[in-house]
Amino acid sequence: MTTLLQTALRSSWNATSRACLTSSANRSLPQSRIANAFRTQQLHKPSLVSTRRGLATDHSKKPFASGGALAQHTEKKQWKDLSTSEKVATATKTTTNYAVIGAGVVLVSIIGYAIVSELFGANSDTHVFGDALERVRNHEKLKDIIGSPMMGHGEPSNSKRRRNRRIHSQVVLDAEGKEHLLMRFYVEGPDNEGVAHLEMVKDQRNKWEYKYLFVDIPGGVRPAERVFVEYNKFAGQPQIEGK
């Protein structure tokens, strides 16, 4: 009886031990699979250091690549390396640029010459007005009538602010085709005022020559009077030797 009881206890103990071992093996199997899968993933996953190195390498390559492309774009070809069509296009562009610059220089020169001739030339209206006014100022009879200092100006204006008024002048042609300059301006002094008239004709040297210059003094305290400063009825005619 005792032997049977011991045998039953051993069988039960062995069965219990096997069950525990099987259960333990079944529990540890998924964990071992998870551990193996995690190790495999870590082996195949790139490290953070290698990833950063790769990014640094990519960024370091891009500037060199862009710099090379920029150098290729900015590099100019030598004349000997150009094709025939490129040489023709380059020469045409250069010639056009020089032509435009030359035309601009010529145009500016012409405008400058016209302005200088108008303001300071011997035949300009400004020069004629200045010369005629100086002759009027130096005339003794006009100094006694109008007084000194004597000022000259253009057409009268009702506005006191407009002191620089335009001088009235015009150029006309006579029956022989000669040019005549007609001009009118006003003179004022402390004692009186007057209106100056002049006519000039181009001589053989193509310069203006006085035909007449006179000043009309209006009536008032004294009677109206016309005072001649210059008069030459042969102005513009060729001079005859011996006369």
Secondary structure by P-SEA (a helix, b strand, c coil): caaaaaaaaaaaaaaaaaaaaaaaaaaaaaaaaaaaaaaaaaaacccaaaaaaaaaaaaaaaaaaaaaaaaaaacccccccccaaaaaaaaaaaaaaaaaaaaaaaaaaaaaaaaaaaccccccaaaaaaaaaaaaaacaaaaaaccccccccccccccccccbbbbbbbccccccbbbbbbbbbccccccccccccbbbbbccccbbbbcbbbbbbbcccccbbbbbccccccccccccccc
